[in-house]
Amino acid sequence: MSAHTATISSKSQITIPAAVRDALGLAAGDKIDFILSPNGFEIVPRRQSVLALHGKYAHLVTQPRSLDEIDTAIRNRMKKRFGA
């Protein structure tokens, strides 16, 4: 385990070290939670609820598909990508 240090600015802001951002999968504009634990605080990325995605990609659907068609498409893509 390695340690990373950040300094608090005069405006009470910190810059999260690149290695920490990369490890947490953070990008500009992402939100993080500081959760109090017995050993201090944990920095946890706030992830969107799947419900927040409702309708976001509806414009990409050209025609409705059945669950069987979706399952088959996923299976074929996985075979193509990873072999089987």
N, CA, C and O atoms as a GROMACS GRO file, in nm:
protein
  336
    1MET      N    1   0.086  -0.118   0.000
    1MET     CA    2   0.000   0.000   0.000
    1MET      C    3   0.090   0.123   0.000
    1MET      O    4   0.185   0.131   0.078
    2SER      N    5   0.060   0.218  -0.085
    2SER     CA    6   0.139   0.340  -0.089
    2SER      C    7   0.054   0.458  -0.041
    2SER      O    8  -0.068   0.455  -0.050
    3ALA      N    9   0.122   0.559   0.010
    3ALA     CA   10   0.053   0.677   0.060
    3ALA      C   11   0.068   0.791  -0.040
    3ALA      O   12   0.170   0.803  -0.108
    4HIS      N   13  -0.034   0.873  -0.048
    4HIS     CA   14  -0.032   0.990  -0.134
    4HIS      C   15  -0.074   1.110  -0.051
    4HIS      O   16  -0.160   1.098   0.037
    5THR      N   17  -0.016   1.224  -0.079
    5THR     CA   18  -0.040   1.344   0.001
    5THR      C   19  -0.100   1.454  -0.084
    5THR      O   20  -0.064   1.472  -0.200
    6ALA      N   21  -0.193   1.527  -0.025
    6ALA     CA   22  -0.251   1.645  -0.089
    6ALA      C   23  -0.245   1.759   0.012
    6ALA      O   24  -0.249   1.736   0.133
    7THR      N   25  -0.236   1.879  -0.037
    7THR     CA   26  -0.229   1.998   0.049
    7THR      C   27  -0.357   2.078   0.035
    7THR      O   28  -0.408   2.095  -0.076
    8ILE      N   29  -0.409   2.127   0.147
    8ILE     CA   30  -0.530   2.209   0.146
    8ILE      C   31  -0.492   2.352   0.110
    8ILE      O   32  -0.402   2.411   0.171
    9SER      N   33  -0.560   2.407   0.010
    9SER     CA   34  -0.531   2.545  -0.032
    9SER      C   35  -0.597   2.644   0.063
    9SER      O   36  -0.672   2.606   0.153
   10SER      N   37  -0.570   2.773   0.041
   10SER     CA   38  -0.630   2.878   0.123
   10SER      C   39  -0.782   2.882   0.106
   10SER      O   40  -0.853   2.939   0.190
   11LYS      N   41  -0.833   2.823  -0.002
   11LYS     CA   42  -0.977   2.817  -0.026
   11LYS      C   43  -1.036   2.684   0.021
   11LYS      O   44  -1.148   2.649  -0.016
   12SER      N   45  -0.961   2.610   0.101
   12SER     CA   46  -1.001   2.478   0.154
   12SER      C   47  -1.022   2.375   0.043
   12SER      O   48  -1.104   2.284   0.058
   13GLN      N   49  -0.948   2.387  -0.067
   13GLN     CA   50  -0.957   2.292  -0.177
   13GLN      C   51  -0.833   2.204  -0.177
   13GLN      O   52  -0.726   2.245  -0.133
   14ILE      N   53  -0.849   2.081  -0.228
   14ILE     CA   54  -0.734   1.994  -0.246
   14ILE      C   55  -0.732   1.945  -0.390
   14ILE      O   56  -0.836   1.938  -0.456
   15THR      N   57  -0.614   1.910  -0.436
   15THR     CA   58  -0.599   1.844  -0.565
   15THR      C   59  -0.571   1.698  -0.534
   15THR      O   60  -0.473   1.665  -0.467
   16ILE      N   61  -0.657   1.612  -0.584
   16ILE     CA   62  -0.639   1.469  -0.560
   16ILE      C   63  -0.526   1.421  -0.651
   16ILE      O   64  -0.531   1.443  -0.772
   17PRO      N   65  -0.425   1.356  -0.594
   17PRO     CA   66  -0.312   1.309  -0.676
   17PRO      C   67  -0.359   1.220  -0.792
   17PRO      O   68  -0.457   1.146  -0.780
   18ALA      N   69  -0.289   1.230  -0.904
   18ALA     CA   70  -0.327   1.157  -1.025
   18ALA      C   71  -0.338   1.007  -1.000
   18ALA      O   72  -0.431   0.944  -1.050
   19ALA      N   73  -0.247   0.950  -0.923
   19ALA     CA   74  -0.251   0.805  -0.897
   19ALA      C   75  -0.379   0.767  -0.823
   19ALA      O   76  -0.435   0.660  -0.848
   20VAL      N   77  -0.426   0.853  -0.733
   20VAL     CA   78  -0.549   0.828  -0.658
   20VAL      C   79  -0.669   0.841  -0.751
   20VAL      O   80  -0.760   0.758  -0.749
   21ARG      N   81  -0.670   0.948  -0.834
   21ARG     CA   82  -0.780   0.966  -0.930
   21ARG      C   83  -0.790   0.847  -1.024
   21ARG      O   84  -0.900   0.797  -1.051
   22ASP      N   85  -0.676   0.802  -1.074
   22ASP     CA   86  -0.674   0.688  -1.166
   22ASP      C   87  -0.726   0.562  -1.097
   22ASP      O   88  -0.806   0.487  -1.154
   23ALA      N   89  -0.680   0.538  -0.974
   23ALA     CA   90  -0.721   0.417  -0.902
   23ALA      C   91  -0.871   0.417  -0.872
   23ALA      O   92  -0.934   0.311  -0.870
   24LEU      N   93  -0.927   0.535  -0.849
   24LEU     CA   94  -1.070   0.546  -0.819
   24LEU      C   95  -1.155   0.566  -0.943
   24LEU      O   96  -1.278   0.566  -0.935
   25GLY      N   97  -1.090   0.584  -1.058
   25GLY     CA   98  -1.164   0.607  -1.182
   25GLY      C   99  -1.233   0.742  -1.185
   25GLY      O  100  -1.342   0.754  -1.240
   26LEU      N  101  -1.170   0.844  -1.126
   26LEU     CA  102  -1.230   0.976  -1.117
   26LEU      C  103  -1.192   1.064  -1.236
   26LEU      O  104  -1.083   1.052  -1.291
   27ALA      N  105  -1.283   1.152  -1.273
   27ALA     CA  106  -1.257   1.249  -1.378
   27ALA      C  107  -1.313   1.383  -1.332
   27ALA      O  108  -1.387   1.390  -1.234
   28ALA      N  109  -1.278   1.489  -1.404
   28ALA     CA  110  -1.325   1.623  -1.368
   28ALA      C  111  -1.478   1.623  -1.360
   28ALA      O  112  -1.545   1.569  -1.447
   29GLY      N  113  -1.530   1.684  -1.256
   29GLY     CA  114  -1.673   1.694  -1.237
   29GLY      C  115  -1.735   1.581  -1.156
   29GLY      O  116  -1.850   1.592  -1.113
   30ASP      N  117  -1.659   1.472  -1.135
   30ASP     CA  118  -1.711   1.362  -1.054
   30ASP      C  119  -1.728   1.406  -0.910
   30ASP      O  120  -1.659   1.497  -0.863
   31LYS      N  121  -1.818   1.342  -0.840
   31LYS     CA  122  -1.841   1.371  -0.699
   31LYS      C  123  -1.782   1.257  -0.616
   31LYS      O  124  -1.783   1.141  -0.657
   32ILE      N  125  -1.732   1.292  -0.498
   32ILE     CA  126  -1.680   1.192  -0.405
   32ILE      C  127  -1.742   1.215  -0.268
   32ILE      O  128  -1.778   1.327  -0.233
   33ASP      N  129  -1.753   1.108  -0.192
   33ASP     CA  130  -1.802   1.117  -0.056
   33ASP      C  131  -1.686   1.092   0.039
   33ASP      O  132  -1.600   1.009   0.012
   34PHE      N  133  -1.685   1.163   0.151
   34PHE     CA  134  -1.590   1.139   0.258
   34PHE      C  135  -1.667   1.070   0.368
   34PHE      O  136  -1.755   1.130   0.430
   35ILE      N  137  -1.635   0.944   0.394
   35ILE     CA  138  -1.710   0.863   0.489
   35ILE      C  139  -1.623   0.838   0.612
   35ILE      O  140  -1.513   0.784   0.601
   36LEU      N  141  -1.675   0.878   0.729
   36LEU     CA  142  -1.603   0.857   0.854
   36LEU      C  143  -1.601   0.709   0.888
   36LEU      O  144  -1.705   0.644   0.892
   37SER      N  145  -1.481   0.657   0.913
   37SER     CA  146  -1.466   0.517   0.953
   37SER      C  147  -1.380   0.514   1.080
   37SER      O  148  -1.326   0.617   1.119
   38PRO      N  149  -1.367   0.399   1.145
   38PRO     CA  150  -1.287   0.392   1.268
   38PRO      C  151  -1.141   0.438   1.249
   38PRO      O  152  -1.077   0.482   1.344
   39ASN      N  153  -1.089   0.426   1.126
   39ASN     CA  154  -0.949   0.463   1.100
   39ASN      C  155  -0.932   0.601   1.038
   39ASN      O  156  -0.822   0.634   0.995
   40GLY      N  157  -1.036   0.680   1.032
   40GLY     CA  158  -1.028   0.812   0.969
   40GLY      C  159  -1.141   0.827   0.869
   40GLY      O  160  -1.254   0.788   0.896
   41PHE      N  161  -1.110   0.885   0.754
   41PHE     CA  162  -1.209   0.903   0.649
   41PHE      C  163  -1.173   0.817   0.528
   41PHE      O  164  -1.056   0.799   0.496
   42GLU      N  165  -1.275   0.766   0.463
   42GLU     CA  166  -1.258   0.696   0.336
   42GLU      C  167  -1.308   0.788   0.226
   42GLU      O  168  -1.410   0.854   0.242
   43ILE      N  169  -1.237   0.792   0.114
   43ILE     CA  170  -1.281   0.868  -0.002
   43ILE      C  171  -1.346   0.768  -0.097
   43ILE      O  172  -1.281   0.675  -0.145
   44VAL      N  173  -1.475   0.789  -0.124
   44VAL     CA  174  -1.552   0.694  -0.204
   44VAL      C  175  -1.617   0.769  -0.321
   44VAL      O  176  -1.690   0.865  -0.299
   45PRO      N  177  -1.591   0.724  -0.444
   45PRO     CA  178  -1.657   0.788  -0.558
   45PRO      C  179  -1.807   0.773  -0.547
   45PRO      O  180  -1.857   0.665  -0.513
   46ARG      N  181  -1.880   0.878  -0.575
   46ARG     CA  182  -2.027   0.870  -0.577
   46ARG      C  183  -2.066   0.828  -0.717
   46ARG      O  184  -2.040   0.899  -0.815
   47ARG      N  185  -2.129   0.714  -0.726
   47ARG     CA  186  -2.172   0.662  -0.856
   47ARG      C  187  -2.320   0.690  -0.874
   47ARG      O  188  -2.397   0.689  -0.778
   48GLN      N  189  -2.358   0.713  -0.997
   48GLN     CA  190  -2.498   0.738  -1.028
   48GLN      C  191  -2.580   0.612  -1.007
   48GLN      O  192  -2.532   0.501  -1.032
   49SER      N  193  -2.699   0.629  -0.962
   49SER     CA  194  -2.793   0.518  -0.954
   49SER      C  195  -2.829   0.479  -1.096
   49SER      O  196  -2.838   0.563  -1.185
   50VAL      N  197  -2.850   0.351  -1.116
   50VAL     CA  198  -2.892   0.305  -1.248
   50VAL      C  199  -3.024   0.371  -1.288
   50VAL      O  200  -3.051   0.387  -1.407
   51LEU      N  201  -3.105   0.409  -1.192
   51LEU     CA  202  -3.231   0.476  -1.223
   51LEU      C  203  -3.209   0.612  -1.288
   51LEU      O  204  -3.295   0.659  -1.363
   52ALA      N  205  -3.095   0.674  -1.260
   52ALA     CA  206  -3.065   0.804  -1.321
   52ALA      C  207  -3.039   0.793  -1.471
   52ALA      O  208  -3.043   0.892  -1.543
   53LEU      N  209  -3.013   0.672  -1.518
   53LEU     CA  210  -2.986   0.651  -1.660
   53LEU      C  211  -3.112   0.627  -1.742
   53LEU      O  212  -3.107   0.619  -1.865
   54HIS      N  213  -3.226   0.615  -1.674
   54HIS     CA  214  -3.352   0.586  -1.743
   54HIS      C  215  -3.377   0.684  -1.858
   54HIS      O  216  -3.386   0.805  -1.837
   55GLY      N  217  -3.388   0.630  -1.976
   55GLY     CA  218  -3.419   0.711  -2.094
   55GLY      C  219  -3.301   0.784  -2.156
   55GLY      O  220  -3.316   0.846  -2.261
   56LYS      N  221  -3.185   0.778  -2.093
   56LYS     CA  222  -3.070   0.854  -2.142
   56LYS      C  223  -3.025   0.810  -2.282
   56LYS      O  224  -2.976   0.891  -2.360
   57TYR      N  225  -3.042   0.682  -2.313
   57TYR     CA  226  -2.995   0.630  -2.440
   57TYR      C  227  -3.109   0.588  -2.532
   57TYR      O  228  -3.088   0.517  -2.630
   58ALA      N  229  -3.230   0.632  -2.501
   58ALA     CA  230  -3.347   0.594  -2.580
   58ALA      C  231  -3.333   0.635  -2.726
   58ALA      O  232  -3.387   0.568  -2.814
   59HIS      N  233  -3.263   0.743  -2.752
   59HIS     CA  234  -3.247   0.789  -2.890
   59HIS      C  235  -3.165   0.693  -2.975
   59HIS      O  236  -3.166   0.702  -3.098
   60LEU      N  237  -3.093   0.601  -2.911
   60LEU     CA  238  -3.011   0.505  -2.985
   60LEU      C  239  -3.089   0.381  -3.028
   60LEU      O  240  -3.039   0.301  -3.108
   61VAL      N  241  -3.209   0.365  -2.976
   61VAL     CA  242  -3.289   0.247  -3.007
   61VAL      C  243  -3.366   0.271  -3.137
   61VAL      O  244  -3.451   0.360  -3.144
   62THR      N  245  -3.336   0.191  -3.238
   62THR     CA  246  -3.404   0.208  -3.366
   62THR      C  247  -3.529   0.123  -3.374
   62THR      O  248  -3.626   0.160  -3.441
   63GLN      N  249  -3.528   0.008  -3.306
   63GLN     CA  250  -3.648  -0.075  -3.298
   63GLN      C  251  -3.639  -0.159  -3.172
   63GLN      O  252  -3.529  -0.198  -3.132
   64PRO      N  253  -3.750  -0.188  -3.109
   64PRO     CA  254  -3.750  -0.267  -2.986
   64PRO      C  255  -3.694  -0.407  -3.009
   64PRO      O  256  -3.712  -0.464  -3.117
   65ARG      N  257  -3.628  -0.462  -2.908
   65ARG     CA  258  -3.573  -0.598  -2.914
   65ARG      C  259  -3.626  -0.678  -2.796
   65ARG      O  260  -3.651  -0.623  -2.689
   66SER      N  261  -3.644  -0.807  -2.816
   66SER     CA  262  -3.688  -0.894  -2.707
   66SER      C  263  -3.568  -0.926  -2.618
   66SER      O  264  -3.453  -0.906  -2.657
   67LEU      N  265  -3.594  -0.974  -2.498
   67LEU     CA  266  -3.485  -1.013  -2.408
   67LEU      C  267  -3.400  -1.123  -2.469
   67LEU      O  268  -3.278  -1.124  -2.452
   68ASP      N  269  -3.463  -1.216  -2.539
   68ASP     CA  270  -3.387  -1.323  -2.605
   68ASP      C  271  -3.292  -1.266  -2.711
   68ASP      O  272  -3.178  -1.310  -2.722
   69GLU      N  273  -3.340  -1.168  -2.787
   69GLU     CA  274  -3.254  -1.104  -2.889
   69GLU      C  275  -3.138  -1.030  -2.823
   69GLU      O  276  -3.025  -1.033  -2.872
   70ILE      N  277  -3.166  -0.963  -2.712
   70ILE     CA  278  -3.061  -0.891  -2.640
   70ILE      C  279  -2.958  -0.988  -2.585
   70ILE      O  280  -2.838  -0.966  -2.599
   71ASP      N  281  -3.005  -1.098  -2.522
   71ASP     CA  282  -2.914  -1.199  -2.468
   71ASP      C  283  -2.826  -1.259  -2.578
   71ASP      O  284  -2.706  -1.277  -2.558
   72THR      N  285  -2.886  -1.288  -2.692
   72THR     CA  286  -2.810  -1.344  -2.804
   72THR      C  287  -2.706  -1.245  -2.855
   72THR      O  288  -2.593  -1.283  -2.883
   73ALA      N  289  -2.743  -1.120  -2.866
   73ALA     CA  290  -2.649  -1.017  -2.912
   73ALA      C  291  -2.532  -1.003  -2.814
   73ALA      O  292  -2.417  -0.991  -2.857
   74ILE      N  293  -2.560  -1.005  -2.685
   74ILE     CA  294  -2.454  -0.995  -2.585
   74ILE      C  295  -2.362  -1.117  -2.593
   74ILE      O  296  -2.240  -1.104  -2.592
   75ARG      N  297  -2.423  -1.236  -2.602
   75ARG     CA  298  -2.344  -1.360  -2.611
   75ARG      C  299  -2.253  -1.357  -2.733
   75ARG      O  300  -2.136  -1.392  -2.723
   76ASN      N  301  -2.306  -1.316  -2.848
   76ASN     CA  302  -2.226  -1.310  -2.970
   76ASN      C  303  -2.113  -1.210  -2.959
   76ASN      O  304  -2.001  -1.236  -3.004
   77ARG      N  305  -2.142  -1.094  -2.899
   77ARG     CA  306  -2.037  -0.992  -2.883
   77ARG      C  307  -1.926  -1.043  -2.790
   77ARG      O  308  -1.808  -1.018  -2.816
   78MET      N  309  -1.964  -1.114  -2.683
   78MET     CA  310  -1.865  -1.167  -2.590
   78MET      C  311  -1.778  -1.273  -2.659
   78MET      O  312  -1.657  -1.277  -2.640
   79LYS      N  313  -1.841  -1.359  -2.739
   79LYS     CA  314  -1.765  -1.461  -2.813
   79LYS      C  315  -1.667  -1.395  -2.908
   79LYS      O  316  -1.551  -1.435  -2.918
   80LYS      N  317  -1.715  -1.292  -2.978
   80LYS     CA  318  -1.631  -1.222  -3.074
   80LYS      C  319  -1.514  -1.152  -3.005
   80LYS      O  320  -1.401  -1.153  -3.054
   81ARG      N  321  -1.544  -1.092  -2.890
   81ARG     CA  322  -1.440  -1.014  -2.820
   81ARG      C  323  -1.341  -1.102  -2.746
   81ARG      O  324  -1.221  -1.076  -2.747
   82PHE      N  325  -1.391  -1.207  -2.681
   82PHE     CA  326  -1.306  -1.286  -2.592
   82PHE      C  327  -1.281  -1.428  -2.643
   82PHE      O  328  -1.203  -1.503  -2.584
   83GLY      N  329  -1.347  -1.465  -2.752
   83GLY     CA  330  -1.332  -1.600  -2.806
   83GLY      C  331  -1.405  -1.702  -2.718
   83GLY      O  332  -1.425  -1.680  -2.598
   84ALA      N  333  -1.443  -1.808  -2.778
   84ALA     CA  334  -1.509  -1.914  -2.698
   84ALA      C  335  -1.531  -2.036  -2.782
   84ALA      O  336  -1.584  -2.136  -2.733
   0.00000   0.00000   0.00000
